[in-house]
Amino acid sequence: MIVDDDRVQSTFLSAHLTRRTYDVSSASTGDEAIRMFRVFDPALVLLDADARGMDVMETLERIKQMKPDVSVMMTASGAPPEMIFRASKLGADDFVSKPIDLPSLDQRMTRLLDGQRLNTEVTHLRDQVRRQADFSTLFGTSPKMEDVKNIIEQVADTNATVLILGESGTGKEVVARMVFSHSLRRDKPFVKVNCAAIPNELLESELFGYEPGAFTGANRQKLGKFDLAHGGTLFLDEISEMHPALQAKLLHVLQDGEFSRLGGKRDIAVDVRVLAATNKQLDRAVEEGTFREDLFYRLNVVTIHIPPLRERQEEIPIFLDFLLRKYSEYYGKQPPPFTEYAVNRMLQYSWPGNIRELENLVKRYVIVGNESQIVRELASHKPNSTSDRPGSSAWDSKSLTVPSHLLGDGPSPEATDQSESNSLSLLEIGRRAAMAAERGAIERVLNETRWNRRQAAKILKVSYKALLNKLKLMEEQDQALKGDLLPK
């Protein structure tokens, strides 16, 4: 982004940098620069120190506050030493004297951007180390997860395509990253694409990139995820959501190791290992005609099934201990460990959201520090949210006897429901049953789509706004229920 009130100079620099394939935006005032910065999120800012009618230092300080790692290059004609010193303290990375020498400018910009990329790579490597430290928590005392670990160790150092199956929240991405971290490609890029989060019409350009002129507005070349993952690993999450037309192009890459960009006239060879994941049954999608059979067999070289948390409940105490320590440190709080009673309640719960749901519950406990609230939250969930899952072992809420010091001395919700149902009209009973069925359907689809509400609305065949209204109503009902359960 160029911030300069001299429009002639700004236009000249913009034309030069555009020819150098940079995406360039321009601003003539400090306020305009801040507004545009939030929208375009530039990697580098050329800030003119001679701009009139602008507090340059304030603009520099605000930019660095919004994005500390952005590179800022000051342009000035004979800037005094005190200005250079102050700007350096505020985070300016370089100074260029006017008139600007374009070759020198290019070299300095390249140096700054290369430094950014290096810092990004270092951060990425640190994240990998942290994730590898977290991997051990995925494998507790569960024999099923020991089997998963053995498969990962056997397949990691090969180039085989791996299909990872499991319900939402079971840790499919963690398994993918573990395969990557144990592979010979661990020093190369790991690129993730969520096929459910990107509209079908944009997913092709996101995966394969495009050439200038491929469509209206394509004025430069864009590299796709396959380009970025060259030599490394591409993780295609929610692969079942990919449009059948795009599945054919993916199959071509997997078979031949080549692809073409949108608008491209030649095939490009690429060396990428593909890992794919889904919470759907792909064999059923093949039967229904929504997923290509040949692509299914091409992906299904090695399959890793991740069991849901309800089938490895012996790991729940291990996860609780790890997550409690992790988020206590993160939020700077020290809540007491969960009591044996609370842990037992968690062991009886079916966890429709799996590890992700457990993690969010621990976060709330660390923030709020109220164990009784967590227990009431578990007790308020109805079994029908998971009872329709294959292999579901949803707990029976009536089998939980919650102590009076947690729920108060009033009548139990079940007793209240029973007494109310005796006096309800048939119409009211039908209305409540319909609401319960609707809630169950919405929760199930949201879990399947990993809470992608736009996608859930399409599956449920309602408008996005209608789904938001339903969710708001459900939240109000939950709040009312929690209010009824509070101690009197």
DOZA-107320 format. One line per 3 residues: their letters; for each residue x, y, z of C-alpha. Coordinates in Angstrom, 3 decimals, decimal comma, always signed. Each point is the difference from the previous one (the first is absolute). Layout:
DOZA-107320
a	X Y Z  ...
END
This chain:
DOZA-107320
miv	+0,000 +0,000 +0,000  +1,296 +3,427 -1,002  -0,841 +2,845 +2,403
ddd	+0,899 +3,263 -1,719  -1,883 +3,273 -0,561  +2,011 +0,627 -3,206
rvq	-2,256 -1,657 -2,572  +2,608 +0,202 -2,775  +2,583 -1,808 +2,124
stf	-2,609 -2,505 +1,235  -1,190 -0,800 -3,539  +3,596 -0,401 -1,217
lsa	+0,913 -2,428 +2,782  -3,288 -1,887 -0,348  +0,556 -0,566 -3,738
hlt	+3,572 -1,210 +0,601  -0,966 -2,427 +2,791  -3,000 -1,329 -1,955
rrt	+2,375 -0,880 -2,853  +2,025 -1,861 +2,617  -3,180 -2,091 +0,676
ydv	-0,765 +1,599 +3,386  -3,597 +0,685 +1,022  +0,050 +3,722 +0,730
ssa	-2,451 +2,252 +1,867  +0,452 +3,725 +0,594  -1,067 +2,495 +2,659
stg	+0,564 +3,756 +0,193  -0,840 +0,619 +3,689  +0,668 -1,732 +3,301
dea	-3,668 -0,779 +0,677  -0,435 -1,420 -3,495  +3,127 -2,106 +0,485
irm	-1,379 -1,499 +3,223  -3,363 -0,802 -1,620  +1,653 -1,621 -3,022
frv	+2,494 -1,851 +2,192  -2,838 -1,813 +1,749  -1,479 -1,056 -3,363
fdp	+3,086 -0,904 -2,065  +2,352 -1,218 +2,786  +3,220 +0,844 -1,893
alv	+3,313 -1,728 +0,657  +1,992 +3,209 -0,558  -0,783 +3,724 +0,320
lld	+1,816 +2,839 -1,784  -0,657 +2,980 +2,267  +1,030 +3,479 -1,165
ada	+1,533 +1,966 +2,871  -0,414 +3,282 -1,939  -3,791 -0,265 -0,305
rgm	-1,748 +3,252 +0,905  -3,191 +0,090 +2,048  +0,766 -3,410 +1,530
dvm	+1,516 -0,994 +3,328  +2,420 -2,516 -1,500  +1,256 -1,298 +3,350
etl	-3,526 -0,553 +1,272  -0,857 -1,876 -3,202  +3,137 -2,135 +0,384
eri	-0,838 -0,765 +3,631  -3,610 -0,978 -0,793  +1,107 -2,279 -2,852
kqm	+2,505 -1,771 +2,235  -2,596 -0,398 +2,749  -2,403 -1,706 -2,411
kpd	+2,649 -2,296 -1,514  +3,384 +0,008 +1,796  +1,692 -2,249 -2,577
vsv	-0,860 +2,155 -3,047  +3,030 +1,543 -1,724  -0,033 +3,808 -0,198
mmt	+2,397 +1,836 -2,298  +0,182 +3,782 +0,411  +0,684 +2,213 -2,996
asg	+1,397 +3,458 +0,695  +2,046 +2,793 -1,512  +2,723 +0,800 +2,505
app	-1,684 -1,276 +3,189  +1,691 +1,403 +3,141  +1,713 -2,509 +2,326
emi	-2,525 +0,567 +2,796  -2,865 -0,984 -2,350  +1,834 -3,142 -1,074
fra	+0,674 -0,890 +3,646  -3,624 +0,529 +1,052  -1,377 -1,927 -2,988
skl	+2,394 -2,873 +0,723  -1,245 -0,176 +3,590  -3,578 -0,164 -1,304
gad	+0,877 -2,937 -2,264  +1,113 +1,411 -3,379  +2,137 -2,639 -1,735
dfv	+1,836 +2,053 -2,647  +0,439 +3,497 -1,441  +0,252 +0,886 -3,684
skp	+1,178 +3,412 -1,132  -1,712 +1,974 -2,731  +0,252 +0,046 -2,941
idl	-0,599 -3,740 +0,226  +2,400 -2,298 -1,839  -2,268 -2,798 -1,281
psl	+2,615 -2,840 -0,116  +1,030 +0,835 +3,580  -3,666 +0,111 +1,050
dqr	-0,612 -3,431 -1,534  +2,977 -1,490 +1,832  -1,021 +1,458 +3,342
mtr	-3,611 -1,136 -0,368  +1,150 -3,513 -0,892  +2,246 -0,059 +3,070
lld	-2,818 +1,058 +2,303  -2,495 -2,459 -1,461  +2,524 -2,846 +0,113
gqr	+0,551 +0,804 +3,682  -3,765 -0,193 +0,557  -0,164 -3,397 -1,680
lnt	+2,889 -1,235 +2,141  -1,761 +1,139 +3,177  -3,182 -1,712 -1,194
evt	+1,901 -3,242 -0,615  +1,585 +0,187 +3,475  -3,427 +0,538 +1,546
hlr	-1,348 -2,901 -2,049  +2,804 -2,283 +1,213  -0,665 +1,025 +3,613
dqv	-3,660 -0,799 -0,480  +0,967 -3,404 -1,377  +2,148 -0,676 +3,064
rrq	-2,877 +1,053 +2,257  -2,464 -2,184 -1,902  +2,354 -2,980 +0,181
adf	+0,101 +0,502 +3,771  -3,800 -0,049 -0,069  -0,171 -3,162 -2,122
stl	+0,671 -2,265 +2,959  -3,282 +1,109 +1,580  -1,875 -1,540 -2,904
fgt	+1,207 -3,449 +1,012  -0,861 -0,771 +3,571  -0,917 -3,416 +1,291
spk	-2,449 -0,843 -2,771  +0,798 -3,150 -2,003  -1,861 +1,463 -3,002
med	+2,245 +3,048 -0,067  +3,057 -2,210 +0,368  -1,111 -1,673 -3,238
vkn	-0,279 +3,414 -1,648  +3,480 +0,893 +1,212  +1,423 -3,222 -1,465
iie	-1,546 +0,706 -3,395  +1,426 +3,547 +0,016  +3,482 -1,306 +0,751
qva	-0,251 -2,562 -2,813  -1,261 +2,408 -2,670  +1,682 +3,293 +0,957
dtn	+3,323 -0,498 -1,803  -1,668 -1,067 -3,261  -1,582 +2,209 -2,664
atv	-3,317 -1,854 +0,172  -3,214 +2,001 -0,044  -1,779 -0,266 +3,355
lil	-3,748 +0,317 +0,596  -0,862 +0,969 +3,593  -3,553 -0,749 +1,144
ges	-1,717 +1,025 +3,201  -2,764 +2,077 +1,505  +0,376 +3,749 +0,326
gtg	+2,317 +0,907 +2,854  +1,793 -3,354 +0,305  +3,399 +1,396 -1,037
kev	+0,293 -0,685 -3,738  +2,256 +2,995 -0,602  +2,204 -1,031 +2,937
var	+0,431 -3,431 -1,583  +0,803 +1,611 -3,371  +2,652 +2,195 +1,597
mvf	+1,425 -3,004 +1,816  +0,329 -1,894 -3,288  +1,745 +3,065 -1,425
shs	+2,336 +0,503 +2,974  +1,179 -3,625 -0,190  +0,457 +0,052 -3,786
lrr	+3,058 +0,745 -2,130  -1,793 +3,205 -1,070  -0,147 +1,488 +3,505
dkp	+2,429 +2,816 -0,938  -2,185 +0,982 -2,973  -3,329 +1,878 -0,020
fvk	-3,165 -1,328 +1,592  -2,944 +1,702 -1,713  -3,578 -0,424 +1,220
vnc	-3,138 +0,622 -2,068  -3,474 -0,269 +1,525  -2,179 -1,004 -2,969
aai	-3,186 +0,769 +1,962  +1,016 +3,562 +0,866  +0,697 +1,160 -3,572
pne	-2,822 +0,406 -2,563  +0,198 -2,505 -2,850  +0,455 +2,726 -2,597
lle	+3,114 +1,260 +1,843  +1,480 -3,322 +1,110  +1,499 -0,792 -3,419
sel	+1,970 +3,245 -0,155  +0,989 -0,474 +3,658  +1,404 -3,475 -0,702
fgy	+1,524 +0,508 -3,450  +0,457 +3,764 -0,346  -0,602 +2,009 -3,160
epg	+1,765 +1,878 -2,770  -0,514 +3,664 -0,961  -3,169 +0,401 -2,047
aft	-1,547 -3,268 +1,185  -3,124 +1,923 +1,016  -1,121 +3,556 +0,605
gan	+2,214 +1,587 +2,632  +2,846 -2,522 -0,375  +2,734 +2,514 -0,845
rqk	+2,901 -2,025 +1,354  +1,085 -3,568 +0,599  -1,107 -1,643 +3,222
lgk	+1,667 -3,130 +1,355  -2,315 -2,690 +1,314  +0,333 -2,245 +3,020
fdl	+1,595 -2,746 -2,091  +2,728 +2,480 -1,002  +0,529 +1,017 +3,610
ahg	+0,120 -3,624 +1,206  +2,563 -1,109 -2,636  +2,400 -2,441 +1,631
gtl	-2,185 -0,165 +3,090  -3,455 -1,097 +1,110  -3,480 +1,236 -0,898
fld	-2,767 -0,722 +2,499  -3,496 +0,067 -1,519  -2,417 +0,245 +2,909
eis	-3,697 -0,813 -0,595  +0,830 -1,525 -3,395  -3,580 -1,275 -0,297
emh	-1,192 +3,601 -0,587  +1,988 +0,385 -3,225  -2,124 +0,440 -3,135
pal	+0,047 -3,039 -2,354  +1,324 +2,128 -2,891  +3,011 +0,986 +2,086
qak	+0,486 -3,576 +1,189  +0,993 -0,952 -3,557  +2,798 +2,572 -0,030
llh	+1,223 -1,184 +3,392  +0,029 -3,578 -1,281  +2,198 +1,134 -2,910
vlq	+2,548 +1,479 +2,423  +0,061 -3,120 +2,157  +0,466 -2,287 -2,991
dge	+2,421 +2,009 -2,147  +1,609 +2,473 +2,395  -0,974 +2,872 -2,309
fsr	-2,589 +2,772 -0,024  -0,840 +3,115 -1,967  -0,898 +3,396 +1,399
lgg	-3,225 +1,711 -0,992  +0,688 +1,649 -3,342  +3,288 -1,903 -0,330
krd	+1,181 -1,534 -3,281  +2,314 -2,663 +1,402  +0,124 -2,614 +2,745
iav	+2,229 +0,582 +3,006  +1,797 -2,895 +1,703  -0,327 -0,030 +3,759
dvr	+1,290 -2,213 +2,804  -2,601 +0,041 +2,766  -1,160 -2,611 +2,469
vla	-3,740 +0,209 +0,574  -1,719 -0,718 +3,308  -3,806 +0,204 +0,025
atn	-2,540 -0,030 +2,808  -3,771 -0,123 +0,328  -2,691 -0,649 +2,587
kql	-2,267 -1,509 -2,659  -0,219 -3,590 -1,247  +1,613 +0,286 -3,429
dra	-1,135 -3,452 -1,123  -3,604 +1,127 +0,531  +0,743 +3,253 -1,887
vee	+1,289 -2,126 -2,878  -3,239 -1,993 -0,025  -2,019 +3,235 +0,008
gtf	+2,024 +1,378 -2,897  +1,372 +3,041 +1,856  +3,579 -1,284 +0,117
red	+1,983 -1,535 -2,857  +0,712 -3,676 +0,461  +3,403 +0,187 -1,718
lfy	+1,083 +2,859 +2,256  -1,216 -1,907 +3,062  +2,214 -2,972 -0,853
rln	+2,899 +2,338 -0,823  -0,275 +1,669 +3,401  -0,702 -3,210 +1,884
vvt	+3,548 -1,378 -0,234  +0,377 +0,048 +3,784  -2,968 +0,767 +2,251
ihi	+0,256 +1,115 +3,611  -3,240 -0,214 +2,017  -0,004 +2,204 +3,099
ppl	-2,467 -1,264 +2,607  -2,295 +2,544 +1,669  +0,750 +1,052 +3,561
rer	-2,943 -2,003 +1,369  +1,780 -3,181 -1,168  +3,244 +0,908 +1,804
qee	-1,305 +1,579 +3,152  +2,942 -1,286 +2,009  +1,970 +2,852 -1,605
ipi	-2,307 +2,720 +1,348  +1,926 +0,434 +3,314  +3,234 +0,285 -1,994
fld	-1,486 +2,680 -2,269  -1,437 +1,841 +3,000  +3,349 +0,140 +1,733
fll	+1,827 +1,185 -3,119  -2,609 +2,570 -1,053  -0,379 +1,368 +3,528
rky	+3,744 +0,643 +0,227  +0,100 +1,441 -3,528  -2,814 +2,517 +0,407
sey	+0,862 +0,878 +3,590  +3,349 +1,189 -1,316  -1,594 +1,659 -3,031
ygk	-2,575 +2,011 +1,963  +2,213 +0,577 +3,043  -2,428 -1,675 +2,412
qpp	+0,329 -2,854 +2,478  -3,379 -1,741 +0,440  -0,044 -3,128 +2,180
pft	+0,055 -3,409 -1,718  -3,328 -1,571 -0,875  -1,556 -1,993 +2,817
eya	-0,547 -3,727 -0,313  -3,737 +0,639 -0,308  +0,469 +2,353 -2,974
vnr	+2,365 -2,444 -1,712  -2,544 -2,792 +0,439  -2,694 +2,184 -1,586
mlq	+2,323 +0,578 -2,955  +0,652 -3,708 -0,318  -3,771 -0,593 -0,267
ysw	-0,489 +2,736 -2,615  +0,020 -0,989 -3,691  +2,022 +2,986 -1,343
pgn	-1,676 +0,647 -3,379  +2,643 +2,662 -0,675  +2,798 -2,361 +1,040
ire	+3,369 +1,468 +1,059  -0,876 +3,455 -1,304  -3,046 +0,098 +2,269
len	+2,060 -1,209 +2,974  +2,636 +2,643 -0,716  -2,585 +2,795 -0,111
lvk	-1,516 -1,239 +3,256  +3,392 +0,172 +1,716  +0,542 +3,500 -1,379
ryv	-3,286 +1,139 +1,511  +0,872 -1,577 +3,339  +3,395 +1,724 +0,115
ivg	-1,585 +3,365 -0,837  -3,044 -0,282 +2,280  +1,465 -2,260 +2,697
nes	-3,406 -1,475 +0,853  -0,123 -3,794 -0,099  -3,702 -0,149 +0,865
qiv	-0,761 +2,021 -3,140  +1,891 -2,554 -2,098  -1,926 -2,871 +1,602
rel	-3,330 +1,757 -0,611  +1,040 +0,562 -3,601  +0,603 -3,726 -0,487
ash	-3,273 -0,871 +1,710  -1,951 +2,417 -2,230  +1,043 -1,773 -3,213
kpn	-2,616 -2,419 -1,245  +0,951 -3,481 -1,189  -1,783 +0,466 -3,355
sts	+2,815 +2,230 -1,252  +2,177 -3,096 -0,523  -2,266 -3,008 +0,255
drp	-0,453 -0,137 -3,769  +3,736 -0,316 -0,631  +1,265 -3,429 -1,083
gss	+1,454 -1,735 +3,012  -1,195 +2,735 +2,324  -0,050 -0,724 +3,681
awd	-1,801 +3,117 +1,170  -0,431 +0,187 +3,716  -3,397 +0,008 +1,615
sks	-0,516 +3,287 +1,805  -2,386 -1,666 +2,478  +2,760 -2,306 +1,199
ltv	+2,014 +2,973 +1,303  -0,766 +0,899 +3,588  +1,424 +3,488 +0,400
psh	+0,700 +1,056 +3,589  -2,298 +2,606 +1,499  +2,868 +2,421 +0,669
llg	+0,500 +0,241 -3,758  -3,579 +0,245 -1,202  -1,755 +1,423 +3,043
dgp	-2,790 -1,552 +2,025  -2,777 +0,457 -2,548  -1,626 -2,806 -1,949
spe	+2,003 -1,672 -2,709  -0,521 +1,085 -3,618  -1,345 -3,453 -0,801
atd	-2,599 +0,211 +2,756  -1,006 +3,441 -1,154  -0,289 -1,226 -3,602
qse	-2,113 -2,931 +1,160  -2,358 +2,158 +2,050  -0,333 +2,516 -2,808
sns	-0,657 -2,660 -2,640  -3,028 -1,216 +1,980  -1,695 +3,380 -0,459
lsl	+1,167 +0,793 -3,538  -2,369 -0,010 -2,940  +0,647 -2,378 -2,893
lei	+0,820 +3,010 -2,194  +2,627 +1,236 +2,485  +1,524 -3,462 +0,306
grr	+0,301 -0,173 -3,797  +1,530 +3,474 -0,143  +2,665 -0,871 +2,573
aam	+0,803 -3,283 -1,734  +0,435 +1,853 -3,308  +2,312 +2,525 +1,647
aae	+2,096 -2,783 +1,526  +0,276 -1,793 -3,367  +0,946 +3,266 -1,706
rga	+2,675 +0,703 +2,590  +1,439 -3,489 -0,415  +0,162 +0,363 -3,796
ier	+1,690 +3,411 +0,207  +2,585 -1,158 +2,547  +0,770 -3,112 -2,019
vln	+0,547 +1,907 -3,270  +2,078 +2,688 +1,715  +2,257 -2,662 +1,501
etr	+0,330 -1,676 -3,398  +0,958 +3,292 -1,666  +2,314 +1,055 +2,843
wnr	-2,322 +2,915 +0,721  +0,133 +1,391 -3,545  -3,403 +1,682 +0,274
rqa	-0,353 +0,893 -3,680  +0,625 -3,585 -1,036  -2,324 -1,260 +2,743
aki	-2,754 +2,299 -1,271  +0,346 -1,509 -3,484  -0,218 -3,548 +1,356
lkv	-3,010 +0,888 +2,138  -1,548 +1,812 -2,990  -0,683 +3,219 +1,882
syk	+1,340 +3,505 -0,525  +3,145 +1,041 +1,849  -1,972 +2,658 +1,880
all	-2,651 -2,537 +1,023  +2,687 -2,280 +1,429  +1,517 +2,883 +1,975
nkl	-3,442 +0,766 +1,446  -0,434 -3,660 +0,980  +3,406 -0,016 +1,705
klm	-0,833 +3,188 +1,887  -3,275 -1,561 +1,197  +1,819 -3,169 +1,091
eeq	+2,542 +2,097 +1,925  -2,799 +1,846 +1,786  -1,633 -3,307 +0,903
dqa	+3,327 -1,301 +1,358  +0,477 +3,122 +2,092  -3,498 -0,367 +1,393
lkg	+0,685 -3,648 +0,839  +3,244 +0,877 +1,767  -1,856 +2,702 +1,932
dll	-2,534 -2,586 +1,164  +2,822 -2,270 +1,181  +1,839 +2,629 +2,026
pk	-0,129 -0,368 +3,800  -2,875 +1,916 +1,522
END
